[in-house]
């Protein structure tokens, strides 16, 4: 993140681990049939829609990083650092 007015930059690395349950071939095929855009998402599937919402067993880290592709809670913290 860069403040263009001051040139100050901040960066973070956020680790999020997902633990998937065991999937059967019919489950995978069902998902592929339900979501015609499965190959468009950065994650390879939309975690909040379709059958894929049942795939994840456990999340360690940022829920937003997983579901939205960006850790929004960390972004808010970083923005506050620019106020200092």
N, C-alpha and C positions, 0 to 999 in steps of 0.2 A: 504494500500500500504506500503510495507517495502523495505527500501534500505538495501540490504543484506551486503553491504560493511561497513555501519556505524551502522546498527541496528535501525536507525530512522524509526518510523512508523507514518503514517498519515491515518486518516479515516474520512469519511463524510457520512452523511445520506442525500439522495436526495429524496425529495417527488415530485411525479408527479401524478397529478389527471387527469383522463380521464372521459369525459362525453359522453356517448353513446346515440345515437338517439334510439327511440323506434323501435324494430325489430319485424317483423311478423314471424310467424312460417315458411311460405314459403321462406322467406329470409334466415333464419337460415339453412333450409334444402338445399337451393341452395349453400350456402357457404360450407356446409359439403360435398356436392357432388363435388364441384370444387377443394377442397384442401384435398387430401387424407392424408396429414400429419398434419391435424388440431390438433391431440392429442400429437404431438411431441414438438411443440413450448412451451417455458416457459410461454408465455402469453396466450396460448390456441388458438391463431390464428396469422397469419402473417399479421401485420398491413400494409405492403406495397404491398401486392399482393392479387390477387383474389378479390372476392366480399367484403371481410372484410375491404378493404380500405375505404369503404363508411360508416362503422359503427360508427366511432368516430366523434362526433359533435364539441368537444372542448377539448383542451389540456391546462392544467395549470401546468407548470414546464418544465422539460427537454424533448425536442422533441427526442433527442438521447436515453434517458433512455427508452422512450416508443418504438421507432422503432428498436433500436439495443440492448436493454436490458442493456445498460451501458451508463451513462452520460459522453460521451467523452469530452465535454467542461469542465467538472469538473475534469476529469482525467488530462487534460493538465495543469490546474491550480495547481493541487496537485504535478505534476512532477516538476513544477517550484519551488515549496517550497523546494525540495531536493537540488536545486542549491544554496540556501542561506547558 
